[in-house]
């Protein structure tokens, strides 16, 4: 059910999601705290903008605005049952898990791949693993924005199918060039959940509920690359490197089927656009000629698909170029992600060369990284929402995205400690347990940073969360591709101790100031942002078009017309 009302109907008309600036993009450029909650967006604008908007609304007498059918509209994903919300969360997290598994699962088998294709360059050997992550840098730049045009679910599932096809093809590669190209294409398709998944969770969960869901979602892209090498080592040892790719493809078929059954569309502008299309089809030809049907997220210009495509596909670049929050967090997240993939490619080398272990036994040390990731994630999931609610109560019941940042502070300290411990333990060839403890600390620090940053980005750029995550993902994926390429040369020259000391120093310089600066200045930065949420409201149900929202008073001779479809 969706309600709709005429464009100029009197003083009680809902104008909450209209806009009149010169460059409308996708529906709803001005961002409410929750895209699926109809907030008074006019409250975010200055007086001149309100007056211009009122003039535009008053001249739009023949527009029917499609809205939610009341605060309990079952079509609104915010009103889904907890069971349905968690089903969608688990499916999205599964999509986000299986692709990163493929990104690193081949790492223990690179020696077999090198022998098969005669690869002698250490850079090319590392590239067979890291080129997958290069696809992560490119894919979200257009897949994230496309999800804001064609819907989250559709883009997620088609992208996963694209990944599945090329991941199967990797197992049939007959040359190193084929393998590298197929891996790149598979990474392109597998990149969709990294940007779209956060948008899905922002669509279905209220702010004070979102932390636990994003904790699970954020764990997937880090835990996947850890589990991958553990399985890949044994598969490569017992069978052949080709089955590394085919085994993940078999699991991905199951994930794809779960998405078809349990993942429904969540993006509010897309859902209401489908309702608007149904209304247009049901209206009589004569009425359609005199009235235009638009969703509450649209303006006249946003009906131009050329403009929508142009704005949507350039938005991640605009966010990275002009949004200070995206720049700060993008650089730090890139560094952390680069260290993560550096560890994924160097763990088997350390335990092969320094501890003389085979691929199977050596791969078990990835469990330490996984324990750090999962343990810290579980703790963070318990406290993230509690911390948010605590600060919200202290702030007179008003939530702010900055309330997500406290958990990143311990993460920014644990990460460099783990780097120092693991590096010097490997350098001095101490007991392997010392290396694993350091590795676990690296994993724990990384997940605390990741979850805090991702939740902060989703809360800050709710409507355009997919584009914002795409902008952050671009830089971090480039680092994930590049760090493993220079790691062999760095460790060969400096050793693991000095090499990790340099990385730890950089982690402190980049990581410690970032959450503190955003805690102090984040709201001020958001207030001057075009895309970020200007304020965060207490949890409230969505409001349908009607007399419950009052706009500036005007004299009208038009009668309000409402209907439900």
Secondary structure as GFF3:
##gff-version 3
##sequence-region A 1 565
A	DSSP	beta_strand	2	6	.	.	.	ID=ss1
A	DSSP	three_ten_helix	41	44	.	.	.	ID=ss2
A	DSSP	alpha_helix	47	58	.	.	.	ID=ss3
A	DSSP	beta_strand	63	68	.	.	.	ID=ss4
A	DSSP	three_ten_helix	77	79	.	.	.	ID=ss5
A	DSSP	alpha_helix	82	105	.	.	.	ID=ss6
A	DSSP	three_ten_helix	107	109	.	.	.	ID=ss7
A	DSSP	alpha_helix	110	117	.	.	.	ID=ss8
A	DSSP	alpha_helix	122	150	.	.	.	ID=ss9
A	DSSP	alpha_helix	152	170	.	.	.	ID=ss10
A	DSSP	alpha_helix	176	190	.	.	.	ID=ss11
A	DSSP	alpha_helix	192	204	.	.	.	ID=ss12
A	DSSP	three_ten_helix	207	209	.	.	.	ID=ss13
A	DSSP	alpha_helix	210	238	.	.	.	ID=ss14
A	DSSP	alpha_helix	242	262	.	.	.	ID=ss15
A	DSSP	alpha_helix	268	282	.	.	.	ID=ss16
A	DSSP	alpha_helix	285	290	.	.	.	ID=ss17
A	DSSP	beta_strand	292	295	.	.	.	ID=ss18
A	DSSP	three_ten_helix	301	303	.	.	.	ID=ss19
A	DSSP	alpha_helix	305	322	.	.	.	ID=ss20
A	DSSP	alpha_helix	324	353	.	.	.	ID=ss21
A	DSSP	alpha_helix	359	363	.	.	.	ID=ss22
A	DSSP	alpha_helix	366	394	.	.	.	ID=ss23
A	DSSP	three_ten_helix	401	404	.	.	.	ID=ss24
A	DSSP	alpha_helix	406	427	.	.	.	ID=ss25
A	DSSP	alpha_helix	432	460	.	.	.	ID=ss26
A	DSSP	alpha_helix	465	527	.	.	.	ID=ss27
A	DSSP	beta_strand	562	564	.	.	.	ID=ss28
###
